[in-house]
Amino acid sequence: MVIASHLGRPKGKPDPSFSLAPVAARLAALLGRPVPLAPDCVGPEVEALARRSAPGEVLLLENLRFHPEEEDNDDAFARGLAALADVYVNDAFAAAHRAHASIEAITRYLQPRGGRPAHERASWRRSRASSSGRERPVLALLGGAKVSDKLGAGRRICSIGWTAC
């Protein structure tokens, strides 16, 4: 299994303070088995590591955002990521709306084969909360680390008939 992720905003270049090494260590502790961290997320060395992984082993790729191509939704970068896998599962509900190479462009090469139950639960809650017949006012609570992102969402929610306080 190859796991890809991002951490922070390293501005498209490697920054040790945003390395996924602590994530690999924690994941190894949780799984009770080694979780090697690839030295990068694309390239021949990473492809060789992925090919050598045995069934049941986990390989964590280094931070996707160490490459500007990730946030640029670069097709060649997505092709490089897709070369590491046979199946694509997006487990990143909080980032699923982003047009990044590991989320959007990669689906040109690997068809999504599933998603997290969190995707389904969130979709169900949104549809249920916005369904007609609801008593007004409706309160929408938006969580997350970046409040500034949610302020714009609150205005959009109000525009579709919710009352956000």
N, C-alpha and C positions, 0 to 999 in steps of 0.2 A: 504494500500500500504506500503510495506517495501522497504526502500531505503538503499542500502549499498554503501560505498565509502571508499576511502583511502585518507590520507593527509600526505605529507612529507615522511620521511624515519626514523621512530622511532625504527628501528632495532629489530622488533619483540617483543617489550615489551611496555606496557602502558607508555605514556609520556604525561602529561597534556598539554604541549605546542602543541601537535598534536591532541588534542581532536576535535571532530566534533561538540562540543557544540555551537560554533559561527555559524556554518552552520545551525544547527537546529533553532537557533534564527532568522537568516536571512530568512530561508525558511518559518518559521511561519509568519514573517512580510509580505513576498511576497504573501503567500496564504491567509492571514487573518484568520488563524486558528492555534491552537496549533500543534506543531510538537515535540512530546516527543523524547528525545534521550535515546535509550536503554543503559543500563550500560555496555554492551558488544555487540558482534556481533553474538555469538553462545552460546548455553547452555540452560538449562531448564528455567531459568528466562526470557531469551529473547524469547524463544518459547512460554511461557505463555503470554507475552506481545503481541506477534504477533497474537496469537489465540484470544485474547480479543479485538483486533482492529476491529472496526465496518467498514462496507463499507464506503469508502470516507475518512477515517482517514489515516494519514501518520505516520509511525514510522521510524525514522532514526536510523540505527545501528551505534554503536561506530566504530571508525577507524579499518578497516580490518587489517591494517598493525601492529596492536598491537599484532598480533599473527604471529610467524614465519611461520606457516603452510600456510598462505595466499600466500606468495612469493614462498614457496616450492611446490605449487600446490598439497597440501596434500588432498588425497581422503576423509578421515574422516572429515576434516574441510569443504570441499565442501558439503559433505552429511549433515553436521550440518546447513550450510547456506541454502541448498535446502529444509530442513525441515520447513523453515520459509515462503515458498512461493508455489504457484501453477503454476506460470508463470514466466519465466525469460526473461527480456528485457535488452540487453546490450546497455546502453546509453553512454558508455565511449569510444568514438572513439579513443582518444589519447592513451588509454591503451589496446585496443582490440587485439593488437599483443602479449600481454604478456601471458605467460603460468603460470597464477596464479589461485588459487583455485576458486576465484569468477568470473573468466572469462572463463577458459578452463575446469577445473575439474567439475565444477557445471553442465556443459552441459551433463554430464553422467546421471544426476538425473532430470534435468529440461531441456526440449528442448527449445531453443530460440524461442520466439514467435514474434519477431520483433526487429527492431533496429531503430536507429535515422535516420532521413533524412540526417543527416550529413555524415553517413556511405555511403549512396548511392551517395550523391553529390561528396564526395572525391573519391570514386571509379570511377565515371563517369569522373571526371577531370583527374585522373591518366590515364585512358584508352585513353581519348581524347588527352592528352598531349604527350603520348608515341606512338600514332598511326603513321603509316608510312605515308610518303608524307609531313610531316612537314618540313618547311624550317629550315635550320640550320644556326646559332646556336640557341638552345632553352635554355632559362634561367629557372632554377628551383629555386624558393625561398622557403626555408624551415623555418617554424616558430616554436616557442615553447620556453619553459623556459630553457631547457638544450641543449645549443649549442653543447656541446661535443657529445651528441647523434646524432646530425644532421651531424656532420663532416663525420662520417662513412657512413651515408645514401647518402651523396653527392658523395662519391666515387662509391657507388653502382649504383647511377643514371647515372654517367658518363659511367660505364661499360655497361649499356644497351642502350647507344647511345644518351644520353642527354648531353648537355654541361652545367655544373653548374659553375657559376662565383662567 
